[in-house]
């Protein structure tokens, strides 16, 4: 099945505040369709930190330190949040999964995992030897291949609720985050309460919050990849746009653009 996802979750501060950043967007093959991005970076010699902005996704991040390799689940915040506990001058390999991914089943509801860095095999069943294998990878492309083999062995069948989530999120993408949540209830035949319940279980956010995140990510992409820092058409007016953007980043669109556009 070809990946027709129109949403791309963007984390500009990882690229801006690290060295040797490289990324690969999957080409739409069956095993890749739930993955937004493979990426790799090296932290600097200075105290290493950066912030994540909301994207609704989760990442699996491998610390490739030769002496103490590790891996953790990295989950989305609802507001820009500093990321601590990174080793200086260390290489990291990451895999970002789309919110509606249907390959990895976590041992806990996502609503319990949001805004956290959690040791990977505390929340996921699988062979922990993948940590050493990724750390010993000879190159970025080699690590991508190693992870794909691990994913193929780890993937599982998701329940019927996942099909509802998948359908609802694709509708949200098509609306650029502007979907009326009551329309989801009408189209799926499930109550607003039930849809919210399964969103919080699988995504961590309510449908309304997730719509806000999709709108924000679309505006973030526009601001950093064009010359404009003005109104995104999915918002009501300029003041609403600035207020919503600042809620997620703690900065105005102009401030964020000035800080990160030149570094990308």
Secondary structure, 3 states (H helix, E strand, C coil): CCCCCCCCCCCHHHHHCCEEEEEECCCCCCCCCCEEEEEEEECCCCCCCEEECCCCCEEEEEECCCCCCEEEEEECCCCCEEECCCCCCCEEEEEEECCCCCCCCCCCCHHHCCCCEEEHHHHCCCCCHHHHHHHCCCCHHHHHHHHHHHHHHHCCCCCHHHHHHHHHHHHHHHCCCCCCHHHHHHHHCCCHHHHHHHHHHHCCCCHHHHHHHHHHHHHHHHHHHCCCCCCCCCCCCHHHHHHHHHHHHCCCHHHHHHHHCCCC
